[in-house]
Amino acid sequence: MKLSIRVLFLVLITAIVSTSCSDEQLDVTIQPTTPVITNEITQVILDWNTLWCELDRYATGMRPNATTRALAYIHLAAFEVCVEDMLGYTSNKDRYAELVIDFTQRQPNVNIAIALNACYATAMDHFMYNVRSDIDAKINILRQQKEAELTQGIDATIVANSQDWGNYIAQQVITYSQTDIEAEAQILNPQPTTYEPPVGVGFWTYSDELERGLFPYWSSVRTFVISTEETSTVPPSLTYSEDATSDYYAAMEEVYTASEAARTTDTEGLWIAEFWSNDVENLMMGPPGRQISIANQLIEQYDVDHQTALIILLKLGFSLNDAAVSTWADKYEYMVMRPSVYIQEFIDPAFQTNLFPFISWPNPTFPSYPSGHSTFASAAAGIFIHHFGNNTNFTDRSHEGRTEFRGDPRTYSTFTDMAEENGFSRVPLGVHLRMDCTEGLRLGYEISNAVNTFDLSQ
């Protein structure tokens, strides 16, 4: 059982990592620069994570849970490739008993950029397991392109040693991931027919095979920093009621009013709803992947060195992974129904969510409370705040140029504002109650706080 205490939002606004200090010694906040990457190794990181966002878009049956798991392991592998050269940091092999890394396998003349290139290619090819073939082929294309670029003028022995090291680390992390038997089984069967939701007044259920519960057993999957037993849980603040004078009815009416306004008159409401949706396979990246897109843009905007980029991405992967595990534990404990079911029965039989134009059923296929989008938003925002400070001048261009939905860039002055807009965007989209989003934001900050204080130096 999870702890019943409430945990306040704990958002540490500390400074960013420098190449000469450990995470616990930071006292300087990076100031943004022109978006030009001056670090060759950082460019390798960005190139691979840009491709990852495309892989995520075209991956089937992974989002959001298997995606967060993939991110944690991919960025763990990248960190381990470089950790021996990172002043003040140590390998995770002593933190996770089943992670076996023999650093005597690393030759002394390894080129980190070449090693990272090999590692990312091997890890992404494994963890992004259900990607459309023409997109999946881009992994090998990028590997070869970066090899040609990075190996110019480099001794063949160094090239071979570097590739061997990157491939070795990726394979050791893959082997470690396979010791999580629960996750390995669940990613192959994300909507198990063996799961039948409990019956109860106001409970979530499915009305079609395509709506069966997605990842209903995910609470048993490995976490990296904070487990479901360690995170706090807050029960829904509203009790199901069909009384038109009740607070529950009013909350449903808010969703109806906001989503209808977004569809008919409130152009910014629809913009926000579609801008943060990230629900539809083959159309857009998933909600955790969206945070990688944001991280890529921030790394470029702040011209981050490769050590800092690796730490940010590792913590982001851990935070998103652990957020998915705790959020799904709560979803399948509280079993809160989606608003559209209630609205169609008691408010407007013709109601459809603003997600409906893009998919053949009106909602994500799992219980509503807490909102996964909201949890991922603050689980990422807490990491960004820790490294960059809360105040920023960030324009999210993740969907720039899209015509299928409104993806025009949006600008934010703080990361908390961005996370809040992301979280509550689910109300005008028509798929969440406000209480779902409020709890998701709270839980995500709790998780990112734990990840930010996770000691990578001992």
PAMAR-846921 format. One record per residue (C-alpha): residue in three letters; x, y, z. Coordinates in Angstrom, 1 decimal, m for minus. Example, Ala and Ser with C-alpha at 12.3 -4.5 7.8 and 13.67 -1.06 7.14 Angstrom:
<recs>
REC    r      xx      yy      zz
REC  ALA    12.3    m4.5     7.8
REC  SER    13.7    m1.1     7.1
</recs>
This chain:
<recs>
REC    r      xx      yy      zz
REC  MET     0.0     0.0     0.0
REC  LYS     1.2     3.5    m0.7
REC  LEU     1.7     6.0     2.0
REC  SER    m1.4     8.0     2.8
REC  ILE     0.4    11.3     3.6
REC  ARG     0.1    14.3     1.4
REC  VAL     3.4    15.5     0.0
REC  LEU     3.6    19.2    m1.0
REC  PHE     5.1    20.2    m4.3
REC  LEU     8.8    20.2    m3.7
REC  VAL    10.5    21.9    m6.6
REC  LEU    14.2    22.5    m6.1
REC  ILE    15.4    25.5    m8.0
REC  THR    19.0    24.7    m8.0
REC  ALA    21.7    25.3   m10.6
REC  ILE    23.0    23.3   m13.5
REC  VAL    25.7    20.8   m13.5
REC  SER    29.2    21.9   m14.4
REC  THR    31.9    19.7   m15.7
REC  SER    33.9    20.1   m12.5
REC  CYS    31.3    19.7    m9.8
REC  SER    29.1    16.9    m8.6
REC  ASP    25.3    17.2    m8.7
REC  GLU    25.2    18.1    m5.0
REC  GLN    27.7    21.0    m5.4
REC  LEU    25.8    23.0    m8.0
REC  ASP    25.5    26.7    m7.4
REC  VAL    25.4    28.4   m10.8
REC  THR    22.4    28.6   m13.1
REC  ILE    23.2    28.4   m16.8
REC  GLN    22.1    31.5   m18.8
REC  PRO    20.5    30.8   m22.2
REC  THR    22.6    31.5   m25.3
REC  THR    22.0    31.5   m29.0
REC  PRO    20.8    28.0   m30.1
REC  VAL    24.1    26.8   m31.4
REC  ILE    25.7    23.6   m30.1
REC  THR    29.4    24.0   m29.6
REC  ASN    30.1    20.6   m28.1
REC  GLU    30.5    17.7   m30.7
REC  ILE    29.4    15.1   m28.2
REC  THR    26.3    17.0   m27.3
REC  GLN    25.5    17.1   m31.0
REC  VAL    25.6    13.3   m31.1
REC  ILE    23.2    13.2   m28.2
REC  LEU    20.8    15.7   m29.9
REC  ASP    20.9    13.9   m33.2
REC  TRP    20.0    10.6   m31.7
REC  ASN    17.3    12.0   m29.4
REC  THR    15.8    13.9   m32.3
REC  LEU    15.5    10.6   m34.2
REC  TRP    14.1     9.0   m31.0
REC  CYS    11.1    11.4   m31.1
REC  GLU    10.4    10.3   m34.7
REC  LEU    10.7     6.6   m33.7
REC  ASP     8.3     7.3   m30.8
REC  ARG     5.7     8.8   m33.2
REC  TYR     5.6     5.7   m35.3
REC  ALA     5.9     3.1   m32.5
REC  THR     2.8     1.0   m32.0
REC  GLY     1.4    m0.1   m28.6
REC  MET     4.2     1.4   m26.6
REC  ARG     2.9     4.7   m25.4
REC  PRO     3.0     5.9   m22.7
REC  ASN     4.3     3.2   m20.4
REC  ALA     6.7     1.1   m22.5
REC  THR     8.0     4.4   m23.9
REC  THR     9.0     5.7   m20.5
REC  ARG    10.7     2.4   m19.7
REC  ALA    12.6     2.7   m23.0
REC  LEU    13.8     6.2   m22.2
REC  ALA    15.1     5.2   m18.7
REC  TYR    17.2     2.4   m20.1
REC  ILE    18.4     4.2   m23.2
REC  HIS    19.6     7.2   m21.1
REC  LEU    21.1     4.9   m18.5
REC  ALA    23.2     3.3   m21.2
REC  ALA    24.4     6.6   m22.6
REC  PHE    25.3     7.8   m19.1
REC  GLU    27.3     4.6   m18.4
REC  VAL    29.3     5.0   m21.7
REC  CYS    30.6     8.3   m20.5
REC  VAL    30.6     8.1   m16.7
REC  GLU    34.3     7.2   m16.2
REC  ASP    35.2    10.6   m17.8
REC  MET    32.6    12.6   m15.8
REC  LEU    34.2    14.2   m12.8
REC  GLY    32.2    13.7    m9.6
REC  TYR    30.0    10.9   m10.9
REC  THR    30.0     7.1   m10.5
REC  SER    28.5     4.2   m12.4
REC  ASN    25.0     2.9   m11.5
REC  LYS    26.3    m0.7   m11.4
REC  ASP    26.6    m0.5    m7.6
REC  ARG    23.2     1.1    m7.2
REC  TYR    21.3    m1.7    m9.1
REC  ALA    22.3    m5.2    m8.2
REC  GLU    21.4    m6.8   m11.5
REC  LEU    23.3    m4.2   m13.6
REC  VAL    26.6    m5.8   m14.5
REC  ILE    29.3    m3.6   m16.1
REC  ASP    32.9    m4.6   m16.3
REC  PHE    34.9    m1.4   m16.8
REC  THR    38.0    m3.3   m17.6
REC  GLN    36.3    m3.9   m21.0
REC  ARG    36.9    m0.3   m21.8
REC  GLN    40.1     0.4   m23.6
REC  PRO    42.0     3.6   m22.5
REC  ASN    41.8     5.3   m25.9
REC  VAL    38.0     5.4   m26.4
REC  ASN    36.5     8.3   m28.3
REC  ILE    33.3     9.1   m26.4
REC  ALA    31.4    10.5   m29.4
REC  ILE    31.9     7.3   m31.4
REC  ALA    31.1     5.2   m28.5
REC  LEU    27.9     7.1   m27.8
REC  ASN    26.9     6.8   m31.4
REC  ALA    27.2     3.0   m31.3
REC  CYS    25.4     2.8   m27.9
REC  TYR    22.4     4.9   m29.0
REC  ALA    22.0     2.8   m32.1
REC  THR    22.1    m0.5   m30.3
REC  ALA    19.9     0.6   m27.4
REC  MET    17.2     2.3   m29.5
REC  ASP    17.1    m0.6   m32.0
REC  HIS    16.2    m2.8   m29.0
REC  PHE    14.0    m0.7   m26.8
REC  MET    11.9     0.9   m29.6
REC  TYR    10.6    m2.5   m30.6
REC  ASN     7.5    m1.9   m32.6
REC  VAL     8.3     0.9   m35.0
REC  ARG     7.2     1.2   m38.7
REC  SER     9.9    m0.4   m40.8
REC  ASP    10.8     2.6   m42.9
REC  ILE    11.2     4.7   m39.8
REC  ASP    13.1     1.9   m37.9
REC  ALA    15.6     1.8   m40.8
REC  LYS    16.7     5.3   m39.9
REC  ILE    18.5     3.9   m36.9
REC  ASN    21.1     2.3   m39.1
REC  ILE    21.2     5.2   m41.5
REC  LEU    22.0     7.6   m38.6
REC  ARG    24.5     5.2   m37.2
REC  GLN    26.4     5.1   m40.5
REC  GLN    26.1     8.9   m41.1
REC  LYS    27.5     9.7   m37.6
REC  GLU    30.2     7.1   m38.0
REC  ALA    31.4     8.6   m41.2
REC  GLU    31.4    12.1   m39.7
REC  LEU    33.0    11.2   m36.3
REC  THR    35.7     8.8   m37.5
REC  GLN    37.4    11.1   m40.0
REC  GLY    41.1    11.2   m39.2
REC  ILE    40.7     8.8   m36.2
REC  ASP    42.9     5.8   m35.9
REC  ALA    41.1     2.5   m36.8
REC  THR    42.0     1.0   m33.5
REC  ILE    40.4     3.8   m31.6
REC  VAL    37.3     3.6   m33.8
REC  ALA    37.0    m0.1   m33.1
REC  ASN    37.6     0.2   m29.4
REC  SER    35.0     3.0   m29.1
REC  GLN    32.4     1.1   m31.0
REC  ASP    33.0    m2.0   m28.9
REC  TRP    32.6     0.0   m25.7
REC  GLY    29.4     1.6   m26.8
REC  ASN    27.9    m1.7   m28.0
REC  TYR    29.0    m3.4   m24.8
REC  ILE    27.4    m0.9   m22.5
REC  ALA    24.2    m1.0   m24.5
REC  GLN    24.1    m4.8   m24.4
REC  GLN    24.7    m4.9   m20.6
REC  VAL    21.8    m2.4   m20.1
REC  ILE    19.6    m4.5   m22.3
REC  THR    20.5    m7.6   m20.3
REC  TYR    19.7    m5.7   m17.1
REC  SER    16.3    m4.6   m18.5
REC  GLN    15.4    m8.2   m19.2
REC  THR    15.7    m9.1   m15.5
REC  ASP    12.5    m7.2   m15.0
REC  ILE    10.3   m10.1   m15.9
REC  GLU     7.0    m8.2   m15.3
REC  ALA     7.9    m5.5   m17.8
REC  GLU     9.2    m7.9   m20.4
REC  ALA     5.9    m9.8   m20.4
REC  GLN     3.7    m6.7   m20.3
REC  ILE     5.2    m4.8   m23.2
REC  LEU     4.4    m7.8   m25.4
REC  ASN     0.7    m7.7   m24.3
REC  PRO    m0.2    m4.2   m23.4
REC  GLN    m4.0    m4.8   m23.5
REC  PRO    m4.4    m8.2   m21.9
REC  THR    m7.7    m9.9   m22.4
REC  THR    m7.2   m11.5   m19.0
REC  TYR    m7.8    m8.2   m17.3
REC  GLU   m11.4    m7.3   m16.5
REC  PRO   m12.0    m4.1   m14.6
REC  PRO   m13.9    m4.3   m11.3
REC  VAL   m17.5    m3.3   m11.5
REC  GLY   m18.6    m0.3    m9.4
REC  VAL   m20.7     2.8    m9.5
REC  GLY   m18.8     5.5   m11.5
REC  PHE   m16.0     3.1   m12.3
REC  TRP   m14.1     3.2   m15.6
REC  THR   m14.7     0.3   m18.0
REC  TYR   m14.4    m0.4   m21.7
REC  SER   m17.1    m0.6   m24.3
REC  ASP   m15.1    m2.2   m27.2
REC  GLU   m12.1    m4.5   m27.5
REC  LEU   m10.0    m1.5   m28.7
REC  GLU   m10.8     0.2   m25.4
REC  ARG    m9.5    m2.6   m23.2
REC  GLY    m7.4    m1.5   m20.3
REC  LEU    m3.9    m0.5   m21.4
REC  PHE    m1.0    m1.7   m19.1
REC  PRO    m3.3    m2.6   m16.2
REC  TYR    m0.5    m4.4   m14.3
REC  TRP     2.2    m1.7   m14.8
REC  SER     2.4    m1.0   m11.0
REC  SER     4.6    m4.1   m10.8
REC  VAL     7.3    m2.8   m13.2
REC  ARG    10.8    m1.8   m12.0
REC  THR    11.3     1.8   m10.8
REC  PHE    14.7     3.4   m10.6
REC  VAL    14.4     6.0    m7.8
REC  ILE    11.0     6.0    m6.1
REC  SER     8.6     3.1    m5.9
REC  THR     4.8     3.1    m5.7
REC  GLU     5.2     2.2    m2.0
REC  GLU     7.2     5.4    m1.4
REC  THR     5.1     7.9    m3.4
REC  SER     2.1     9.3    m1.6
REC  THR    m1.4     8.8    m2.9
REC  VAL    m4.3    11.2    m2.7
REC  PRO    m7.8     9.8    m3.3
REC  PRO   m10.1    11.6    m5.7
REC  SER   m11.5    14.7    m4.2
REC  LEU   m14.9    14.2    m5.7
REC  THR   m17.4    11.4    m5.1
REC  TYR   m19.4    10.1    m8.0
REC  SER   m22.9    11.6    m8.1
REC  GLU   m25.6    11.8   m10.7
REC  ASP   m27.2    14.7    m8.8
REC  ALA   m27.2    17.8   m11.1
REC  THR   m26.5    20.0    m8.0
REC  SER   m23.5    18.0    m6.9
REC  ASP   m19.8    19.0    m7.2
REC  TYR   m19.2    15.9    m9.3
REC  TYR   m21.8    17.0   m11.8
REC  ALA   m20.3    20.5   m11.8
REC  ALA   m16.9    19.1   m12.6
REC  MET   m18.3    17.1   m15.5
REC  GLU   m20.1    20.2   m16.7
REC  GLU   m16.8    22.1   m16.7
REC  VAL   m15.3    19.6   m19.0
REC  TYR   m18.3    19.8   m21.3
REC  THR   m18.3    23.6   m21.4
REC  ALA   m14.6    23.9   m21.9
REC  SER   m14.4    21.2   m24.6
REC  GLU   m17.4    22.5   m26.5
REC  ALA   m16.1    26.1   m26.3
REC  ALA   m12.7    24.9   m27.6
REC  ARG   m14.4    23.1   m30.5
REC  THR   m16.7    26.0   m31.5
REC  THR   m15.4    29.4   m30.3
REC  ASP   m12.4    29.3   m28.1
REC  THR    m9.6    29.1   m30.6
REC  GLU    m6.8    29.2   m28.0
REC  GLY    m8.5    26.5   m26.0
REC  LEU    m8.5    24.2   m29.0
REC  TRP    m4.9    25.2   m29.8
REC  ILE    m3.8    24.3   m26.3
REC  ALA    m5.7    21.0   m26.3
REC  GLU    m4.3    19.9   m29.6
REC  PHE    m0.8    21.3   m28.9
REC  TRP    m0.4    19.1   m25.9
REC  SER    m2.5    16.1   m26.9
REC  ASN     0.3    13.7   m28.1
REC  ASP    m2.2    10.9   m27.9
REC  VAL    m2.3     9.6   m31.5
REC  GLU     0.1     7.0   m32.8
REC  ASN     1.6     7.8   m36.3
REC  LEU     0.4    11.4   m36.0
REC  MET     2.5    12.8   m33.1
REC  MET     5.0    11.6   m30.5
REC  GLY     3.6    10.3   m27.2
REC  PRO     3.3    12.4   m24.0
REC  PRO     6.6    11.2   m22.4
REC  GLY     8.4    11.6   m25.8
REC  ARG     7.1    15.2   m25.9
REC  GLN     9.3    15.9   m22.8
REC  ILE    12.3    14.5   m24.7
REC  SER    11.5    16.9   m27.5
REC  ILE    11.4    19.8   m25.0
REC  ALA    14.7    18.6   m23.4
REC  ASN    16.4    18.6   m26.9
REC  GLN    15.3    22.1   m27.5
REC  LEU    16.5    23.3   m24.0
REC  ILE    19.9    21.6   m24.5
REC  GLU    20.3    23.5   m27.7
REC  GLN    19.0    26.8   m26.4
REC  TYR    21.3    26.7   m23.4
REC  ASP    24.2    25.2   m25.4
REC  VAL    24.6    22.5   m22.8
REC  ASP    27.9    20.5   m22.5
REC  HIS    27.6    16.8   m23.0
REC  GLN    28.0    15.8   m19.4
REC  THR    25.1    18.0   m18.3
REC  ALA    23.0    16.8   m21.2
REC  LEU    23.6    13.2   m20.2
REC  ILE    22.6    13.9   m16.6
REC  ILE    19.5    15.8   m17.6
REC  LEU    18.3    13.0   m19.9
REC  LEU    19.2    10.3   m17.4
REC  LYS    17.1    12.0   m14.7
REC  LEU    14.4    12.7   m17.1
REC  GLY    14.2     9.1   m18.1
REC  PHE    14.1     7.9   m14.5
REC  SER    11.5    10.5   m13.6
REC  LEU     9.2     9.7   m16.5
REC  ASN     9.6     5.9   m15.9
REC  ASP     8.8     6.1   m12.2
REC  ALA     5.9     8.5   m12.9
REC  ALA     4.3     6.0   m15.2
REC  VAL     4.5     3.2   m12.6
REC  SER     3.0     5.2    m9.8
REC  THR     0.4     6.9   m12.0
REC  TRP    m0.8     3.6   m13.4
REC  ALA    m0.9     2.1    m9.9
REC  ASP    m3.3     4.9    m8.9
REC  LYS    m5.4     4.7   m12.1
REC  TYR    m6.2     1.1   m11.6
REC  GLU    m6.8     1.5    m7.9
REC  TYR    m9.3     4.4    m8.1
REC  MET   m10.9     3.4   m11.4
REC  VAL   m12.3     6.8   m12.2
REC  MET   m14.4     7.0   m15.4
REC  ARG   m13.6     9.2   m18.3
REC  PRO   m15.8    12.4   m18.6
REC  SER   m17.3    11.5   m22.0
REC  VAL   m19.2     8.5   m20.6
REC  TYR   m20.9    10.6   m17.9
REC  ILE   m21.5    13.6   m20.2
REC  GLN   m23.1    11.5   m22.9
REC  GLU   m25.4     9.9   m20.3
REC  PHE   m26.4    12.9   m18.2
REC  ILE   m25.5    16.1   m20.1
REC  ASP   m25.3    15.7   m23.9
REC  PRO   m25.8    12.4   m25.7
REC  ALA   m24.1    13.8   m28.8
REC  PHE   m20.9    14.8   m26.9
REC  GLN   m17.5    13.9   m28.4
REC  THR   m14.1    14.8   m27.1
REC  ASN   m11.8    16.9   m29.1
REC  LEU    m9.6    13.9   m29.4
REC  PHE   m12.3    12.0   m31.3
REC  PRO   m11.5    13.5   m34.8
REC  PHE    m8.1    11.8   m34.6
REC  ILE    m9.0     8.3   m33.2
REC  SER   m11.8     5.9   m33.6
REC  TRP   m12.7     5.9   m29.9
REC  PRO   m13.1     9.0   m27.7
REC  ASN   m10.6     8.5   m24.9
REC  PRO    m7.3     7.0   m23.9
REC  THR    m7.9     3.4   m22.9
REC  PHE    m7.3     3.4   m19.2
REC  PRO    m8.9     5.0   m16.1
REC  SER    m8.9     8.8   m15.7
REC  TYR    m7.4     9.6   m12.3
REC  PRO    m4.7    10.8   m12.0
REC  SER    m3.9    12.2   m15.4
REC  GLY    m0.8    10.7   m17.0
REC  HIS    m0.2    13.7   m19.1
REC  SER    m0.2    15.9   m16.0
REC  THR     2.1    13.6   m14.1
REC  PHE     4.6    13.4   m17.0
REC  ALA     4.4    17.2   m17.4
REC  SER     5.5    17.9   m13.8
REC  ALA     7.9    14.9   m13.6
REC  ALA     9.7    16.6   m16.5
REC  ALA     9.3    20.2   m15.4
REC  GLY    10.8    19.4   m12.0
REC  ILE    14.0    18.2   m13.7
REC  PHE    14.1    21.2   m16.0
REC  ILE    13.6    23.6   m13.0
REC  HIS    16.4    21.8   m11.1
REC  HIS    18.9    22.3   m13.9
REC  PHE    17.9    25.6   m15.5
REC  GLY    16.0    27.4   m12.8
REC  ASN    12.2    28.0   m13.1
REC  ASN    12.4    31.3   m15.1
REC  THR    13.0    30.8   m18.8
REC  ASN    12.2    32.2   m22.2
REC  PHE    11.3    28.9   m23.9
REC  THR     9.4    28.4   m27.1
REC  ASP     8.2    24.9   m27.7
REC  ARG     8.5    24.1   m31.4
REC  SER     7.8    20.4   m31.1
REC  HIS     4.9    20.5   m33.6
REC  GLU     6.0    23.5   m35.7
REC  GLY     4.8    23.2   m39.3
REC  ARG     2.1    20.6   m38.7
REC  THR    m1.2    21.1   m40.6
REC  GLU    m3.2    18.1   m39.3
REC  PHE    m3.7    20.0   m36.0
REC  ARG    m2.6    23.3   m34.6
REC  GLY     1.0    22.9   m33.6
REC  ASP     2.1    26.5   m33.8
REC  PRO     4.9    27.2   m31.3
REC  ARG     3.9    28.4   m27.8
REC  THR     6.2    30.4   m25.5
REC  TYR     6.6    30.1   m21.7
REC  SER     8.3    32.3   m19.1
REC  THR     8.4    29.6   m16.4
REC  PHE     8.5    25.8   m16.5
REC  THR     5.8    25.6   m14.0
REC  ASP     3.5    27.6   m16.3
REC  MET     4.3    25.2   m19.1
REC  ALA     3.6    22.1   m17.0
REC  GLU     0.4    23.6   m15.8
REC  GLU    m0.8    24.4   m19.3
REC  ASN     0.1    20.9   m20.4
REC  GLY    m1.6    19.3   m17.5
REC  PHE    m4.9    21.2   m17.7
REC  SER    m5.0    21.0   m21.5
REC  ARG    m6.8    17.7   m20.9
REC  VAL    m9.9    19.5   m19.8
REC  PRO   m10.6    21.4   m23.0
REC  LEU    m9.6    18.2   m24.9
REC  GLY   m12.5    16.6   m23.1
REC  VAL   m10.7    13.6   m21.6
REC  HIS   m10.1    14.5   m18.0
REC  LEU   m11.7    16.2   m15.0
REC  ARG    m9.8    19.0   m13.3
REC  MET    m9.1    16.9   m10.2
REC  ASP    m7.3    14.3   m12.5
REC  CYS    m4.9    17.0   m13.7
REC  THR    m4.4    18.6   m10.2
REC  GLU    m3.3    15.2    m8.7
REC  GLY    m1.2    14.3   m11.7
REC  LEU     0.8    17.6   m11.4
REC  ARG     1.2    17.0    m7.6
REC  LEU     2.4    13.5    m8.1
REC  GLY     4.8    14.3   m10.9
REC  TYR     6.6    17.0    m8.8
REC  GLU     6.9    14.6    m5.9
REC  ILE     8.6    12.1    m8.2
REC  SER    10.9    14.6    m9.9
REC  ASN    12.0    15.9    m6.5
REC  ALA    13.1    12.4    m5.5
REC  VAL    15.0    12.0    m8.8
REC  ASN    16.7    15.4    m8.4
REC  THR    18.0    14.4    m5.0
REC  PHE    19.1    11.0    m6.2
REC  ASP    22.9    10.8    m5.6
REC  LEU    24.9     9.9    m8.7
REC  SER    28.2    10.7    m7.1
REC  GLN    28.6     7.7    m4.7
</recs>
